[in-house]
Amino acid sequence: MPVIADQSSFDRLIGDLRNVPAIAIDTEADSLHSYFDKVCLIQISADGADHVIDPLAPIDISGLGTVLSDPEIRKILHGADYDIRILDRDYGIRVRNVADTMICAQLAGEPAVGLAALVEKYAGVALDKKHQRADWARRPLPPAMLRYATEDTAHLSKIFGILQAKLVELGRWGWAVEEFERLEAISFSPVDEEEERWRRLKGSGKLDRRGLEVLRSLHAWRDGLARERDVPAFKVIGNDSLLSVAEKKPKTTGALVDEAKVPARLARRYARPLLSAVRSAAEVAETDLPEKQKSKAWRRDREVEKRIDALKKLRDSKAKSLGIDAGILAPRHILEAIATAEPSSVDDLARIDNMRRWQIEVLGEELVKKKSEE
């Protein structure tokens, strides 16, 4: 398949797309291969034809924004959240009239909502996902990778039509429309550079304060090295190794391997910065060490926890009767908010952040009733 990599071909495509009722779109980025990840490929299927755009070529793709922001043209994606964010980040493109086949599948109660499973079930095609972790910034792209990329959009319109009809039959199409409206409001938000991103590492909450200081230092060192090399941070050294060094606080290269279980090749390569972080943390005054984050209040409130458990049982039972995943009907954070806010009416539920109208319609009265019975 020829790749659109020149301005005249791109402009012709944009002219054609302005006249279609719907397009299926997907993107490929190099986040697994680069620190400063970028959109490397844009795939579009429309009116029975598949197209691949090379945004790394010297072309101005701003015209794509006029199509994607056109509210008269439906844009069909699968797992749209990420694509919407990076299109906004890299090109300032906002996507309007969104439809997401993964959301449709979730609300329809599909047992598997991944793209490959839906394509096989509804299009009878088994997708080869071996290029899923490929480096999309490489050029030229081999034919096999291009075929893989186009198949991500080639079947989306058909799948969407089937799932839309199923949701209409179930009386759930309005649920999907509300979810799509929320997707349209998504935009890219850069991470605050001052935010303590090292605290996000799973397992950091178990560290003592001096271990937190080691982790903070190591995270900054790794991030700087990853930026310098333009590689993902995990390709420098993994989170598990950082956390283990912060916990065990080894004092020698041998201890990095034997006690902290850092792979030997990484221990040899990075012994100096790893051990330096441990030594430096040992010299920090107690008053200057990072504070351990306090547990959320509801975690210490047994009464609130009991209310959450009661709401969860109600939610699970309702989800089972509807044939959808319980986390889709009401995620844990919604149940926590209800348990702590103690709403006295269905109207009160509308003031809970991120609670959908359709969730209130389906479950609201029962949630409030369950709360009043306690």
QUIVENNOR-V995642 format. One record per helix or strand. SS is the DSSP state (H for helix, E for strand). FROM is the first residue (numbers start at 1). LEN is the number of residues. If there is no record, write none. Layout:
SS:FROM:LEN + SS:FROM:LEN
This chain:
E:4:1 + H:7:11 + E:22:8 + E:39:8 + E:49:5 + H:62:7 + E:74:4 + H:80:12 + E:98:3 + H:101:8 + H:115:9 + H:143:12 + H:156:15 + H:173:12 + H:197:4 + H:204:3 + H:209:21 + H:233:3 + H:239:10 + H:253:6 + H:264:19 + H:286:3 + H:297:4 + H:302:21 + H:326:4 + H:332:10 + H:346:4 + H:357:17
